[in-house]
Amino acid sequence: MNTTVTFSGILKLTPLVLQGYGIVIGAGGLLVIGALIEKHFARNAQIVIAERISAIIKASLPFGVIATLIYFVLNNPLL
């Protein structure tokens, strides 16, 4: 099998790949904002709120990853 990889082929993104980038960038942004908010509350001696934010992030991250994987499997054009 002879597959040619070109620069223009790399830059051509399908809608599914664009959705994937959007989900990854959006989730990363939410996690960074959550970490910054947690840091803010921890510095201001509001430890209970900071711990709750940390617990919410730790609980929601696995569910978000699983939901994203299910989304991509269900929308896979090859299946």
Long-range contacts (C-beta under 8 A, 24 or more apart in sequence): 16-72, 16-75, 16-76, 16-77, 19-75, 20-72, 23-68, 23-71, 27-64, 27-68, 31-57, 31-61
